[in-house]
Amino acid sequence: MNWLGLLIIIIQSVVIALAITTAFAYLTLFERRLLARFQNRVGPNRAGPNGFLQPVADAVKLFFKEDIVPSAADKVVYLLAPAIAVIPAIIIWAVIPFGCLNIDWNYQACFAESSSGVNNILQIADINVGVLYLLAITSIGVYGITLAGWASNNKYSMMGGIRSTAQLISYELALGTAVLAVVMTFSTLSTHELVYHQGVLWGIVPQFLAFVIFMIASTAEVVRAPFDLVEAEQELVGGYNTEYGSMKFALFFMTEYIKLIAVSAMAVTFFFGGWRFPGLEMLGAGVEGLAGPVVASIAVGLASLGSFLLKLVGFLFLSVWIRASWPRIRYDRLMDLGWKWLLPLGLINLAATAVAFVLIESFVLASFMLLAFGLLSLAIAAGINRVPKPVDNVTYVSDVRSQAETGQ
C-alpha cells in the first residue's frame, strides 16, 4: 500500500468516526421526538429551533457534570471500561459498505462480484472474512459492560455486569445462526459479495426466519428495551453504570446508540440488499451516456449512499417503535426466549437452508421455498407459545395470604 492509499484510509476512518458520533447524538433526538409522538407528548423543543440543539445541550451538560471515581473501585479497570465498550462499536464500521463510489471512475465495477477493480471510498476495507470480523467485534463489546460492573465495587453494578454477560453470550448464539444462514445462502463471507448476490433477491426472501431471529437477538445484543435487563432501574438502580458520571457515563450511552446504528447497518447489508436498489445500474448507464463516466460514478455513489441511509433510518424507526410498544420482560423469560426458542429455530433454519440449496437447483425457487418454510415455522412457534402453561414458579400475594390463613 502506497502513502496515498494509507492517507485515504485515514481520512475515511476519521470521517466515519465523526459521522457516527454525530449520528449518535441526533439519534437520541430522533428517538425522543418519536417516543413523544407515540405517547402523545411534546418532546424536546426548547434548545434551538424545534429542539434541534438538544443533543448539543446534553453534551455540554455531561461535560460539566462532576466526575467522581468511587474510593473502593479498581481505578484502572474502572477508567478503561468505557473505552473498551465504545471502541468495538466504532471499529465495526470498517467492513460495512454503505455505498459504492468508485474513484477509479468506473461505476460498472460496483456491480461486479469481485471487488478487485473497485476503489470504493464508501467502504474502508473489503476483506474476504468480513462477516467473521463483524461477529468477532460484536462479541467483544460485552467486556466493557462486565468490567464496568466488576470494577465499580457496587453490588447493583456487579449484578448488571453478570446479567449482561449471560444475556449477550446467550443471544450471540442465536445471532450467529441467523448470520450463518445468510452466509450459507450466498456462499460468501465478504460483505461486498453479499451485496452483489442480493441483486437478484434480497436476503430477507430466502432468510425471513433468520431475519426475525436476527432482529430479536440484535436487540438483546445492544441491551435495548424490552431486553434492557442489565440496567433495570426498578431492580438495579442503574445497573452496570450506576457509579459512572460525566463523560464516562456518556461513553456508555454512546456505545448503546452507536451499536444500534451498527446492527441496523448489518441488517441492511445481510437482508435488504445493502446499498443496492432496483434501477441503480440503469441510472449509472443513463448518466454515463449524458455526462461521462466520472459523473456517472458520482451519481451511483450518491444514490447508493442515499439508498443505504434510507433503509438504515427505517430500521432505527423500527427499533424506537419496539421500545415504545413492548414492556421490559422478566429475566427468566429473557433466557427462555434465547435458549428455548431462538436457538432451536436458528438451528432448524440452518438445516432447512442446507437441504433446500442442495436439493433445489434454482436459487429463486429454493428462496421462495425457504420463505414459506420460515413463515410456517414462525406460525407453529407462535401457536405453541399461545398454549396455556401452568405457572409454578411465581408466588402471588393471594397464595401467601391463603397459606397464612391455613397456617401452612
C-alpha positions in Angstrom: 0.0 0.0 0.0 1.4 3.4 -1.0 1.2 6.6 1.0 -1.8 7.8 -0.9 -3.8 4.7 -0.1 -2.9 5.0 3.6 -3.9 8.6 3.6 -7.3 7.7 2.0 -7.9 5.1 4.7 -7.0 7.6 7.5 -9.4 10.2 6.0 -12.1 7.5 5.7 -11.7 6.4 9.3 -11.8 10.0 10.6 -14.9 10.9 8.6 -16.8 7.7 9.6 -15.9 8.1 13.2 -17.1 11.8 13.2 -20.2 10.8 11.2 -21.3 8.0 13.5 -20.7 10.0 16.7 -22.8 12.9 15.2 -25.4 10.4 14.2 -25.5 9.0 17.7 -26.2 12.5 19.1 -29.1 13.1 16.7 -30.4 9.6 17.0 -31.2 10.4 20.7 -33.2 13.4 19.4 -34.9 11.3 16.8 -35.8 8.7 19.4 -37.1 11.2 21.9 -39.3 13.0 19.4 -40.7 9.7 18.1 -41.4 8.5 21.6 -43.2 11.7 22.3 -45.3 11.2 19.2 -46.1 7.6 20.2 -47.0 8.6 23.7 -48.9 11.8 22.8 -46.3 14.1 24.4 -44.5 17.2 23.1 -40.9 16.0 23.4 -37.7 18.2 23.5 -38.5 21.6 21.8 -36.6 24.2 23.8 -33.0 24.0 22.8 -32.8 25.6 19.4 -35.4 25.6 16.7 -37.8 22.7 17.3 -35.3 21.2 19.8 -32.6 20.7 17.1 -29.8 21.7 19.5 -30.9 19.4 22.3 -28.0 16.9 21.7 -25.6 19.9 22.0 -27.2 20.9 25.3 -26.9 17.3 26.5 -23.3 17.1 25.6 -22.4 20.4 27.3 -24.3 19.2 30.4 -22.4 15.9 30.5 -19.0 17.7 30.0 -19.5 19.9 33.0 -21.0 17.3 35.4 -18.8 16.4 38.4 -16.6 13.4 37.6 -16.4 11.1 40.7 -14.3 7.9 41.0 -15.5 5.6 43.8 -12.8 5.2 46.5 -13.2 1.4 46.6 -13.2 1.0 42.8 -10.4 -0.7 40.8 -9.4 2.6 39.3 -7.5 1.4 36.2 -10.3 -1.0 35.1 -12.9 1.5 36.1 -11.4 4.1 33.8 -10.7 1.7 30.9 -14.2 0.1 30.9 -16.0 2.9 29.0 -13.3 2.9 26.3 -13.4 -0.9 26.0 -17.1 -0.6 25.4 -17.2 2.2 22.9 -14.2 1.2 20.7 -15.7 -2.0 19.3 -18.9 -0.1 18.5 -16.9 2.3 16.3 -14.5 -0.1 14.6 -17.3 -2.4 13.5 -17.9 0.0 10.6 -14.6 -0.9 8.9 -16.1 -3.6 6.7 -19.7 -2.3 6.2 -20.3 -1.0 2.6 -22.7 1.9 2.9 -22.5 2.8 -0.8 -20.3 2.4 -3.8 -18.3 5.4 -5.1 -15.5 4.1 -7.2 -12.8 6.7 -7.5 -11.4 4.8 -10.5 -14.5 6.3 -12.2 -15.9 3.0 -13.4 -19.3 2.6 -11.9 -19.8 -0.8 -13.5 -17.2 -2.3 -11.3 -19.5 -1.7 -8.3 -21.9 -4.3 -9.8 -19.2 -7.0 -10.3 -18.9 -9.9 -8.0 -15.2 -9.3 -7.4 -14.1 -6.1 -5.7 -10.6 -6.2 -7.2 -11.5 -3.5 -9.7 -13.2 -1.2 -7.2 -11.6 1.6 -5.2 -14.7 2.3 -3.1 -14.3 5.2 -0.8 -17.6 4.3 0.9 -16.1 1.2 2.5 -12.9 1.2 4.4 -11.9 -2.4 4.0 -13.3 -5.2 1.9 -11.8 -8.3 3.5 -12.8 -11.8 2.4 -13.9 -12.7 6.0 -15.8 -9.5 6.7 -18.8 -11.4 8.2 -16.5 -13.1 10.7 -15.0 -9.7 11.5 -18.5 -8.4 12.3 -19.3 -11.3 14.6 -16.0 -11.1 16.4 -16.2 -7.4 17.1 -19.9 -7.5 18.2 -18.9 -10.3 20.7 -16.2 -8.4 22.5 -18.4 -5.5 23.4 -19.6 -7.4 26.5 -16.2 -6.9 28.1 -16.7 -3.2 28.7 -20.0 -3.6 30.4 -18.9 -6.6 32.5 -15.7 -4.9 33.6 -17.6 -1.7 34.5 -19.9 -3.7 36.8 -17.0 -5.5 38.4 -14.6 -2.5 38.8 -17.2 -0.3 40.4 -17.2 -2.4 43.6 -21.0 -2.0 43.8 -23.5 -4.9 44.2 -26.0 -3.3 41.8 -23.3 -2.7 39.2 -21.9 -6.2 39.7 -25.4 -7.7 39.2 -25.8 -5.7 36.0 -22.5 -6.9 34.7 -23.3 -10.5 35.4 -26.7 -10.1 33.7 -25.0 -8.6 30.6 -22.6 -11.5 30.4 -25.3 -14.1 30.5 -27.6 -12.2 28.2 -25.1 -11.3 25.5 -23.5 -14.8 25.4 -26.9 -16.4 25.2 -28.2 -14.2 22.3 -24.9 -14.3 20.4 -25.6 -18.0 19.6 -29.0 -17.1 18.0 -27.4 -14.2 16.2 -24.7 -16.4 14.9 -27.1 -18.9 13.5 -29.0 -16.1 11.7 -25.9 -14.7 10.1 -24.6 -18.2 9.2 -27.8 -18.9 7.4 -27.2 -15.8 5.2 -23.6 -16.9 4.6 -24.9 -20.4 3.5 -27.4 -18.8 1.2 -24.9 -16.6 -0.7 -21.8 -18.7 -0.2 -19.5 -15.9 0.8 -18.1 -14.1 3.9 -17.4 -10.9 2.1 -19.8 -8.0 2.7 -19.2 -6.7 -0.8 -20.2 -10.1 -2.3 -23.2 -10.3 -0.1 -24.5 -7.0 -1.5 -23.7 -8.2 -5.0 -25.6 -11.5 -4.7 -28.7 -9.7 -3.5 -29.1 -8.0 -6.9 -31.5 -10.9 -7.8 -33.3 -11.3 -4.5 -32.8 -9.5 -1.2 -31.7 -11.8 1.6 -34.9 -11.4 3.5 -36.7 -13.6 0.9 -34.8 -16.8 1.5 -34.0 -16.0 5.1 -37.1 -14.4 6.5 -36.8 -16.7 9.6 -33.2 -15.7 10.0 -34.2 -12.0 9.7 -36.7 -12.3 12.6 -34.1 -14.1 14.7 -31.5 -11.5 13.9 -33.8 -8.6 14.8 -34.7 -10.1 18.2 -31.1 -11.2 19.0 -29.5 -8.0 17.9 -32.0 -6.0 20.1 -30.8 -8.1 23.0 -27.2 -7.7 22.0 -27.4 -3.9 22.2 -29.4 -4.2 25.5 -32.3 -2.2 24.2 -35.9 -2.4 25.5 -37.6 -4.8 26.0 -34.2 -6.6 26.8 -32.5 -3.9 28.9 -32.4 -6.0 32.0 -28.7 -5.1 32.6 -29.8 -1.6 33.7 -33.3 -2.2 35.0 -33.8 0.8 37.3 -36.6 -0.8 39.3 -34.2 -3.6 40.3 -30.6 -2.4 39.9 -30.7 1.4 40.4 -28.8 1.9 37.1 -27.1 -1.4 36.6 -23.5 -1.6 35.4 -23.2 2.2 35.0 -24.6 3.1 38.5 -21.2 4.5 39.6 -20.4 6.3 36.4 -21.0 10.0 35.7 -20.0 12.8 33.4 -18.3 11.8 30.2 -17.6 8.2 31.3 -21.4 7.7 31.6 -21.7 9.4 28.2 -19.4 6.9 26.6 -21.6 4.0 27.7 -24.6 6.0 26.5 -22.8 6.5 23.2 -22.0 2.8 22.9 -25.6 1.7 23.1 -26.7 4.0 20.3 -23.7 3.5 18.0 -24.1 -0.3 18.3 -27.8 0.2 17.5 -26.8 2.0 14.3 -24.2 -0.7 13.5 -26.6 -3.7 13.9 -29.2 -1.8 11.8 -26.5 -1.4 9.1 -25.7 -5.1 9.4 -29.4 -5.9 8.9 -29.5 -3.7 5.8 -26.4 -5.4 4.5 -27.5 -9.0 5.2 -31.2 -8.9 4.4 -32.1 -5.8 2.4 -29.6 -5.6 -0.4 -27.2 -3.2 1.3 -26.8 -0.1 -0.8 -28.5 -1.6 -3.9 -31.9 -0.8 -5.2 -33.7 -1.6 -8.5 -32.7 0.6 -11.3 -29.4 1.8 -9.8 -27.3 0.3 -12.6 -29.7 1.8 -15.2 -29.2 5.2 -13.6 -25.5 4.9 -13.9 -25.8 3.9 -17.6 -28.1 6.8 -18.3 -25.9 9.4 -16.6 -22.8 8.0 -18.3 -24.4 8.5 -21.7 -25.3 12.1 -20.8 -22.3 13.3 -18.8 -19.5 10.7 -18.9 -18.1 8.1 -16.5 -16.9 10.5 -13.8 -20.4 12.0 -13.3 -21.9 8.5 -13.6 -19.7 7.2 -10.8 -20.6 10.1 -8.6 -24.3 9.7 -9.3 -24.2 6.0 -8.5 -22.2 6.7 -5.3 -24.6 9.3 -4.0 -27.7 7.3 -4.9 -26.3 4.2 -3.3 -25.4 6.1 -0.2 -28.9 7.6 0.0 -30.4 4.2 -0.5 -28.4 2.7 2.3 -29.2 5.6 4.7 -32.9 5.4 3.9 -33.0 1.7 4.8 -30.9 2.4 7.9 -33.3 5.1 9.1 -36.2 2.6 8.6 -34.6 0.1 10.9 -33.9 2.8 13.5 -37.5 3.8 13.4 -38.5 0.1 13.9 -36.2 -0.1 16.9 -37.7 3.0 18.5 -41.2 1.7 17.8 -40.4 -1.6 19.5 -39.1 0.3 22.6 -42.3 2.4 22.8 -44.5 -0.7 22.4 -43.1 -3.5 24.5 -42.6 -3.5 28.3 -39.4 -5.0 29.8 -39.7 -8.8 30.1 -38.8 -10.9 33.1 -35.2 -12.2 33.2 -36.2 -15.9 33.2 -38.3 -15.3 30.1 -35.4 -13.5 28.5 -33.3 -16.6 28.9 -36.1 -18.9 27.8 -36.6 -16.9 24.6 -32.9 -17.1 23.7 -32.3 -20.7 24.6 -35.6 -22.5 24.1 -37.0 -20.6 21.1 -34.4 -18.6 19.1 -31.5 -21.0 19.2 -33.6 -24.1 18.2 -35.3 -22.1 15.4 -32.0 -20.9 14.2 -30.6 -24.4 14.0 -33.7 -25.7 12.2 -33.3 -22.9 9.7 -29.7 -23.8 9.1 -30.7 -27.4 8.4 -33.5 -26.3 6.1 -31.2 -23.9 4.2 -28.7 -26.6 3.6 -31.3 -29.1 2.4 -33.1 -26.6 0.1 -30.0 -25.4 -1.8 -28.7 -29.0 -2.2 -31.9 -30.4 -3.5 -33.3 -27.5 -5.5 -31.1 -26.2 -8.3 -32.9 -22.9 -8.9 -31.9 -20.2 -6.5 -35.2 -18.3 -6.9 -37.3 -21.4 -6.3 -35.2 -22.5 -3.3 -35.5 -19.0 -1.9 -39.3 -18.9 -2.0 -39.5 -22.4 -0.6 -37.4 -21.2 2.4 -39.6 -18.1 2.7 -42.7 -20.4 3.0 -40.8 -22.6 5.5 -39.8 -19.6 7.6 -43.4 -18.3 7.7 -44.7 -21.7 8.6 -42.1 -22.2 11.4 -43.0 -18.8 12.9 -46.7 -19.6 12.8 -46.1 -23.0 14.5 -43.9 -21.4 17.1 -46.5 -18.7 17.8 -49.2 -21.4 18.1 -47.2 -23.4 20.6 -46.4 -20.4 22.6 -50.1 -19.5 22.9 -50.9 -22.8 24.6 -51.6 -22.0 28.3 -48.9 -23.4 30.6 -49.2 -24.0 34.4 -47.4 -21.3 36.4 -45.5 -22.9 39.2 -42.5 -20.6 39.7 -44.3 -17.4 40.8 -45.7 -16.7 44.2 -48.7 -14.4 44.2 -49.9 -12.3 47.2 -53.2 -14.4 47.2 -51.1 -17.5 47.6 -49.2 -16.1 50.6 -52.5 -15.0 52.2 -54.1 -18.4 51.8 -51.1 -20.1 53.2 -51.2 -17.7 56.2 -54.9 -18.3 56.8 -54.5 -22.1 56.7 -51.4 -22.0 59.0 -49.1 -23.6 56.4 
